[in-house]
Amino acid sequence: MAVRFYQLVVDARDARAIARFWAAVLGQQVLYESDDEVIVGADEHRYPGLCFVPVPEEKTLKNRLHIDLDPDDRDAEVERIIGLGARRVDIGQGPDVSWVVLADPEGNEFCVLRPHRSLVS
C-alpha cells in the first residue's frame, strides 16, 4: 500500500486571513475556500497542501509541529515575511543558531533556515 503526505491541517481563529498569509509566504494560491476550510497549495494536483480550519480558541502553547522554510537568502526572506505580518519570536534558541524563528499573525512558530541543498545537508 502506498501513502502520500496530503496536507498539513492548521487550526486558526481566522482561517481565511491566515491562509492568505501562508499563500503569500509560499508564493502559492488559495485553491479552495469555504466556511469549514481554506486550502493553500502550488496546484490542486500537487501534494502536500496546507488546510486551515476555523477554531474558536486562541493558540496558547508552543507548537509541537512547525514548518521549516528553505530560502535562497535567509535574511532577505525573513524581512519579506515580516513585511507580510510575521514577527520574530524567542523560543529559547541561542544566538548562534543558523535559523530564524518567526510567528505567523496567529502566533504559530516557524523557522527560516539557511539555504540547503538537500534534506540532510
N, C-alpha and C positions, 0 to 999 in steps of 0.2 A: 504494500500500500504506500503511495506517495503522499506527501503533505507539503504545503507551501505556507509561508508566512503571509497571511491575507491582509490583515490590518491591525494597527495598534489603536485601541479604543481609549479615549481620554475623557474623563468626566469634566464638565465645565459648567460654570454658572451661566455664562453667555456663550453657548456653543457656536453661534454664528460669528461672533466677533473673534473668538479665539481661533476658529477655523480660518478666517481671513488673515489673521496674523501669521499662522503657520504656512498658509499658502504663499504669502509674500516672502517669508523667510526662505522657503524651499524653492521658490520660483515655480510653484505648481499652481493648480487651479482647484476651485471648489467644483467638484464633479456632481454632487447631489446635495440637496438641502431640503429638509422637512422640519416639522416641529420636534421630531424624535431624534434626528441625527443629521450631521453635516459631514460629508466625506470629501477629503482632500487627496489628490494624487496627481501624478505626472500625466496619466492617461487612464481611462476607465478599464483598460485591459492590462495594465502594468501593476503588479503587486510589489511591495505592500502599499497600502494606503493608510491614512490617518482618519479615524472616525471620532467625531466629537459628539458626545451625548449630554443633554442638559441634566443637571442635578441641582437640588435646592441648596445644598450646603456649600460653604466655602472650604477651600483647601486649608488644612491646619498643620500638617506634619510634612517633613522632608519626604520627597518622592522615594519609593522603593524601586522604581524603574524610571530611567530617563533617557533622553535622546542625546547622542553624540553627533555633532556636525563636523565634517571634514572639509574645510575650505582650502582654496588656493592660497589665501593670505589671511591668516588668523586675525590680526589686528584690524585690518580693513573690514572684515566680516563682522567682528564684534561691534564696531562703530555703526555699521549699516543696520544691524539687528537692534541695537539700542535705539537708533532712529525710528524703528518700526514700533517701539513701545516696550522692549525688554529692559531689564535693569541688571546690574551686576549684583551678585549675592555671595555671601561668605558662608560656606557650609563646613568650614574647618580646613579647607585646602591651604597649604602653605604657600609662601611667596615664590617658591622655586618650582612650582608645577608648570607643565608645558601647555595647560589648557586654561580657559577662562570659563567660570561658572556664571551663567545668566539665569534669569527667571522670566518667563513669559508674562503677559499682563495679568494672568490669574495666579501667578506665583509658582508655576511648575518649573522646577530647575532643569537646565540642560547645559551641556558643555560644548564649547567651540574649541576644537583641538588644533594642534599644529598640523600642517599638511602630512598626509600619509600616502604611501604607495600601495599598500595592501591592508588586509585586515590584521596582519601581525607585524607590520613594520611602518 
